[in-house]
Amino acid sequence: MKPLYSQINLKVVNNTALPQPVSILGIVPNQNSANNSNILYQFNLTGQSYIGITNVNINISNTSNPTIVVYSAPVTTQSIQGVVDALNTLNQGIFSYSGTTIYVSSSYYIYSNISIAGTSILGTTGTNPVALLVDNLGNVFVANSNSNNVSKITPSGVSTIFASVGNLPNGIVRDATGNLYTNDANSNQVSKITPLGVSSVFASTGNVPACITIDTAGNVYTANVVGNNLTKITPLGVATNYGSLSSLTPQSMVIDSAGNVFVCCSANVVRKITPAGVSTNFGVFPSGDILVGIAIDSLDNIYVSNQSNQIIYKLTPSAVQTTYGTSTDNPQFITIDSSSNIYCVNQNGTIDKILATGGTTTISDLTLLGGSGYGIALDTYNNVYVTDYNLNRVYIIVQ
């Protein structure tokens, strides 16, 4: 009986044979009576490029020269993790990835996480996708700003319109029970979408809500362009005016463990609004800086991207300001993993990873797939997801 396996994405090159094995790891149990081969082979994939699988031909009948050929077609990327089944006319086998190594055998007993670096198109969206999030099952939800709806893309790449929302949704968040919320900039409202895809108007906001966040109690906050203020909406949908942005234009926002809201404003300021609604400038950066993205780590350190000079700034909870790292091009929106590595979408279509240990590496160039990036999010495996505003799709980057 075949084992159950969880999900992730992997990538492969069209009609490309993988390299010869660097070693034979040992003998593995064999449940396939049609195939007597029970040797586990190890292939080193360092330096290889992999983009989207649809069919795999594993030929391990020749134990002295095993090969794997992957054939790709222009269809949705298959999403898999752990143990992957593959069939050909000679035998039945499995293969799995760990880091830059592929493991192959003819039984169903080898388990490892797949982690093959590369970029592929996960699925399509509505018109002009902006913000996105990934739930704990690997489903991606995308706010589509100019079709006024939310797309859902499953881990296997199946794309549907999940729900309609108000006019010009710019952001999307999720509460602990799976409800989604979008800030609808031209409707001056927040829409609520249940886990079954039922949408309703949750509450009215200030004028032109530009970004959205949610706290652990389920309170939703929007930062509003016209009026330069915040709106707080309780889980019951009661909305109140909540703090001032002092004539600054909001771009993105986060909330810390104490309930303080931090708004990244394009006019070189990070604004802090306490749970009591008291507003102050938390970080002021050099004149001419254009702040766009904001992220927060588990220790309540704040990170912001400066589009004008490739800098990622860090602000400690006591507002100590430092340069955390640099990107390779003008950074826009950012996200952060549990190790405090920052991921940023650059204007030139590249995706950078700014390492907590120092240094920057470019993990993807979306222009190779004809696209560019906008919103960015991570899943629990640190796979990176990016929206393409112009081409109406979502990319997945497996590290």
C-alpha positions in Angstrom: 0.0 0.0 0.0 1.3 3.4 -0.9 2.1 5.8 2.0 0.4 9.1 2.5 2.5 12.2 1.9 2.2 15.9 2.6 2.7 18.6 0.0 5.3 21.0 -1.4 6.4 22.0 -4.9 9.4 20.9 -6.9 10.8 21.8 -10.3 12.5 20.2 -13.2 14.0 21.0 -16.6 12.3 19.8 -19.9 13.7 16.5 -21.1 16.8 16.7 -19.0 18.5 13.6 -17.6 19.7 14.0 -14.1 23.5 13.5 -13.4 24.9 10.0 -12.7 24.8 9.0 -9.0 27.6 10.0 -6.8 27.1 7.0 -4.6 25.0 4.0 -3.8 23.6 4.5 -0.3 22.6 1.0 0.4 19.9 -1.7 0.2 16.2 -0.8 0.9 13.1 -3.0 1.3 11.3 -3.8 -1.9 7.5 -4.3 -2.1 7.3 -4.2 -5.8 7.2 -7.8 -7.1 7.4 -6.6 -10.7 10.9 -5.1 -10.0 13.8 -6.9 -8.4 15.9 -3.8 -8.0 16.2 -2.6 -4.4 19.2 -0.4 -4.4 18.9 3.2 -3.2 20.8 5.6 -5.4 22.0 9.1 -4.6 22.2 11.9 -7.2 23.8 15.2 -6.5 21.8 18.1 -7.9 24.1 21.0 -7.1 23.9 23.6 -9.8 20.9 22.0 -11.6 17.8 24.0 -12.5 14.4 22.4 -12.1 11.1 23.8 -13.2 7.7 22.0 -12.9 7.1 18.2 -13.3 4.4 16.4 -15.1 5.9 13.0 -15.8 9.0 11.2 -14.6 10.7 8.2 -16.2 12.9 6.3 -13.6 15.1 3.7 -15.2 16.9 1.7 -12.5 16.8 -1.6 -14.3 20.5 -1.1 -15.2 22.0 -1.0 -11.7 25.4 0.1 -13.0 24.0 3.1 -14.9 20.7 4.3 -13.4 19.1 7.3 -14.9 16.1 9.6 -14.3 14.6 11.6 -17.1 12.0 14.2 -16.3 9.6 15.3 -19.0 7.7 18.6 -18.6 4.7 20.0 -20.4 3.0 23.4 -20.3 0.6 22.5 -17.6 0.2 23.5 -13.9 3.1 22.6 -11.7 2.5 19.3 -9.8 2.7 19.8 -6.0 4.3 17.0 -3.9 6.4 16.4 -0.9 8.0 13.5 0.9 7.7 10.4 -1.2 6.8 10.8 -4.9 5.4 8.0 -7.1 6.6 7.7 -10.6 5.8 5.1 -13.3 7.5 3.9 -16.5 7.2 0.9 -18.7 10.1 -1.0 -17.0 9.5 -0.6 -13.3 7.8 1.3 -10.5 9.8 3.5 -8.2 9.9 6.4 -5.9 12.1 9.4 -5.6 12.5 12.1 -3.0 14.6 15.2 -2.5 16.6 16.5 0.4 18.5 19.7 -0.2 20.4 19.3 -3.4 20.2 15.5 -3.4 17.7 13.1 -5.0 17.1 9.7 -3.6 15.8 6.9 -5.8 14.6 3.4 -5.0 12.0 0.9 -6.1 10.1 0.6 -2.9 7.9 3.0 -0.9 10.1 3.2 2.2 12.3 6.3 1.7 11.1 9.5 3.2 12.6 13.0 3.1 11.4 16.5 2.6 11.7 17.9 -0.9 13.7 21.1 -1.2 14.8 21.8 -4.8 15.7 25.4 -5.5 13.9 27.0 -8.3 10.9 29.1 -9.5 7.7 28.1 -11.2 4.2 29.4 -11.8 1.9 28.0 -9.1 -1.3 29.2 -10.6 -3.4 32.0 -12.1 -5.4 34.7 -10.3 -8.0 37.4 -11.0 -7.0 40.7 -12.5 -3.9 42.5 -10.9 -3.1 40.4 -7.9 -1.4 42.3 -5.0 -1.3 40.9 -1.5 -1.4 37.2 -0.7 -1.2 34.7 2.2 -0.7 31.0 2.7 -2.7 28.9 5.1 -1.4 26.0 7.2 -2.5 23.5 4.5 -0.6 25.3 1.7 -3.5 27.0 0.1 -2.7 30.4 -1.3 -5.3 33.3 -1.1 -4.7 36.3 -3.3 -6.4 39.8 -3.2 -7.0 40.8 -6.9 -7.2 44.6 -6.9 -8.9 45.2 -10.3 -11.3 42.2 -10.5 -12.6 42.8 -6.9 -12.2 39.2 -5.7 -10.0 36.8 -4.0 -8.4 33.8 -5.7 -7.6 30.5 -4.1 -4.7 28.3 -5.4 -4.3 24.9 -3.9 -0.9 23.3 -3.4 -1.4 21.3 -6.6 -1.9 24.6 -8.5 -5.7 24.5 -9.0 -6.9 28.1 -9.2 -10.4 29.3 -8.5 -12.1 32.6 -7.6 -12.9 32.0 -4.0 -15.1 35.0 -3.3 -16.0 38.5 -4.5 -15.2 41.5 -2.3 -15.5 45.3 -2.4 -13.8 47.7 -4.9 -10.0 47.6 -5.1 -8.9 45.1 -2.4 -5.3 46.0 -1.5 -4.5 43.5 1.3 -5.6 40.3 2.9 -5.3 38.8 6.4 -6.6 35.6 8.1 -7.9 35.1 11.6 -7.4 32.0 13.9 -10.6 30.4 12.6 -9.8 30.7 8.9 -11.9 33.8 8.0 -10.2 36.1 5.5 -10.4 39.9 5.5 -9.6 42.4 2.7 -9.3 46.2 2.8 -11.2 47.5 -0.2 -9.7 50.9 -1.0 -12.4 52.3 -3.3 -15.3 51.0 -1.1 -13.9 52.3 2.2 -14.6 49.0 3.8 -13.3 45.7 5.0 -14.8 42.5 3.5 -15.0 39.2 5.4 -14.8 35.8 3.8 -15.7 32.7 5.7 -13.8 29.4 5.2 -16.6 28.3 2.9 -16.1 31.4 0.6 -19.1 33.4 1.8 -18.3 37.1 1.5 -19.9 40.1 3.3 -19.1 43.6 4.3 -17.5 43.4 7.7 -17.3 47.1 8.5 -16.7 50.5 7.1 -13.3 52.2 7.4 -11.7 55.6 6.9 -11.3 56.9 3.4 -9.1 54.7 1.1 -7.8 52.0 3.4 -4.3 51.2 2.0 -3.2 48.3 4.1 -4.5 45.9 6.8 -3.3 43.8 9.7 -5.0 41.7 12.4 -4.1 40.9 16.1 -4.3 37.7 18.0 -7.7 38.6 19.4 -9.2 39.0 15.9 -9.3 42.8 15.8 -8.7 44.1 12.3 -6.8 47.4 11.6 -6.6 49.4 8.4 -4.4 52.4 7.6 -6.3 55.0 5.6 -4.8 57.3 3.0 -7.4 60.1 3.1 -7.7 61.4 6.7 -4.3 59.8 7.5 -5.7 57.7 10.3 -6.3 54.1 11.4 -9.6 52.2 11.8 -9.9 49.4 14.4 -12.6 46.8 13.9 -13.5 44.4 16.6 -14.4 40.7 15.9 -18.1 41.8 16.1 -17.5 44.3 13.3 -17.6 47.5 15.5 -15.3 50.1 13.8 -13.7 53.1 15.5 -11.1 55.7 14.6 -7.8 54.6 16.0 -4.8 56.9 16.0 -3.3 59.4 13.6 -0.7 59.0 10.8 0.0 62.8 10.8 -0.5 63.4 7.1 1.8 60.5 6.1 0.9 58.0 3.3 0.6 54.4 4.6 2.2 51.6 2.6 2.1 48.5 4.9 1.6 47.6 8.5 2.3 45.0 11.2 1.3 44.6 14.9 3.6 43.4 17.7 3.0 41.0 20.6 1.8 43.9 22.9 -0.8 45.2 20.4 1.2 48.1 19.1 0.5 48.9 15.4 3.4 50.0 13.2 2.7 51.7 9.9 5.4 52.0 7.2 4.8 55.4 5.5 6.3 56.3 2.2 7.5 59.7 3.6 10.4 58.0 5.4 8.6 57.4 8.7 7.4 54.4 10.7 4.5 55.4 12.8 3.6 53.6 16.1 0.0 53.5 17.5 -0.4 52.0 21.0 -3.4 50.0 22.1 -4.7 53.2 23.7 -4.5 54.9 20.3 -1.6 57.1 21.1 0.4 57.9 17.9 4.1 58.7 17.6 6.9 58.6 15.1 8.7 55.3 16.0 11.4 55.6 13.3 12.4 58.6 11.1 14.8 57.9 8.3 16.8 60.1 6.0 14.9 62.6 3.8 14.3 61.1 0.4 13.9 57.6 1.6 10.9 55.8 0.2 9.7 53.2 2.7 7.4 50.5 1.2 7.5 47.1 3.0 7.4 46.2 6.7 7.9 43.0 8.6 8.2 41.9 12.3 10.0 39.0 14.0 9.2 37.0 17.1 11.2 39.4 19.3 9.2 42.4 18.0 12.0 43.8 15.9 10.7 45.8 13.0 12.2 45.7 9.5 11.4 48.1 6.7 12.5 48.3 3.0 13.8 51.5 1.5 13.0 51.5 -2.2 15.3 54.5 -2.9 18.6 53.0 -1.9 18.4 49.2 -1.5 18.5 49.3 2.3 16.6 47.1 4.7 16.4 48.9 8.1 15.9 47.3 11.5 14.2 49.0 14.5 14.5 47.3 17.9 11.5 47.4 20.3 13.3 50.4 21.9 13.5 52.1 18.5 17.2 51.7 18.0 17.8 52.0 14.3 20.4 50.1 12.2 20.9 49.0 8.7 20.1 45.3 8.6 21.2 44.5 5.1 21.0 45.5 1.5 19.2 44.2 -1.5 20.5 44.0 -5.1 17.8 46.4 -6.5 15.1 48.7 -5.3 13.2 46.6 -2.7 9.4 46.8 -2.3 7.3 44.5 -0.1 9.1 42.2 2.3 8.4 39.2 4.6 10.4 37.4 7.2 11.0 33.8 8.3 11.5 32.3 11.8 15.2 32.7 11.5 14.9 36.4 10.8 15.9 36.1 7.1 14.2 38.8 5.1 12.8 38.2 1.7 12.1 41.2 -0.6 10.6 41.8 -4.0 12.7 44.0 -6.1 11.6 46.4 -8.8 13.8 44.6 -11.4 11.9 41.4 -11.0 14.4 39.6 -8.7 13.7 38.2 -5.2 16.4 38.6 -2.6 17.0 36.9 0.7 18.8 39.1 3.2 20.4 36.6 5.6 20.3 37.1 9.4 23.9 35.9 9.5 24.9 38.6 7.0 24.9 38.9 3.2 22.4 38.9 0.5 21.6 36.2 -2.1 19.2 36.5 -5.1 16.9 33.4 -4.9 14.9 34.1 -8.1 14.7 36.2 -11.2 11.1 36.3 -12.3 12.1 38.0 -15.6 13.3 34.5 -16.7 9.6 33.5 -16.7 8.6 36.8 -18.4 7.3 38.3 -15.2 7.8 40.6 -12.2 6.9 40.6 -8.6 4.6 42.5 -6.2 3.3 40.9 -3.0 5.3 38.2 -1.1 4.5 35.5 1.5 6.0 32.4 3.0 4.6 29.0 3.9 5.6 26.8 6.9 8.4 25.2 4.8 9.8 28.7 3.9 8.7 28.3 0.3 8.3 31.8 -1.1 5.2 33.0 -3.0 5.0 36.1 -5.1 2.2 37.8 -7.0 2.7 39.1 -10.5 0.5 42.2 -10.9 0.8 42.4 -14.6 0.5 38.7 -15.6 -2.2 37.7 -13.1 -0.3 34.7 -11.6 1.5 33.5 -8.5 5.0 32.1 -8.5 6.4 29.7 -6.0 10.1 29.7 -5.2 11.4 26.5 -3.5 14.7 27.2 -1.7 
